[in-house]
Amino acid sequence: KRCRSEYLSLVGGLCERCESKGIIRPARIVHHKEYISAQNITDPAVLLSFDNLEALCQECHNAEHFKSTKRYKVDEFGRIETK
């Protein structure tokens, strides 16, 4: 919790991805660029290093984690096709 709080303070509490596009939006999540896994869960360089953290708004965080989880697509006639 302290690491999260300190990181958000360091970056000004704004979403870093939105800010890079000129959009001002508050960050709600401190995201790990290298995802946490069973292999690295005890590695402080992954968990606590500011180099591996990114302040994101909910929308950017959802886009990161759910970018390839669409369960369907729409064909040229507007019909839903499941994968």
HELIX and SHEET records of a PDB file:
HELIX    1   1 ARG A    2  LEU A   10  1                                   9    
HELIX    2   2 GLU A   16  SER A   20  1                                   5    
HELIX    3   3 PRO A   44  LEU A   47  1                                   4    
HELIX    4   4 PHE A   50  ASN A   52  5                                   3    
HELIX    5   5 GLN A   58  HIS A   65  1                                   8    
SHEET    1   A 2 ILE A  29  HIS A  32  0                                        
SHEET    2   A 2 LEU A  53  LEU A  56 -1                                        
SHEET    1   B 2 TYR A  72  VAL A  74  0                                        
SHEET    2   B 2 ILE A  80  THR A  82 -1                                        
END                                                                             
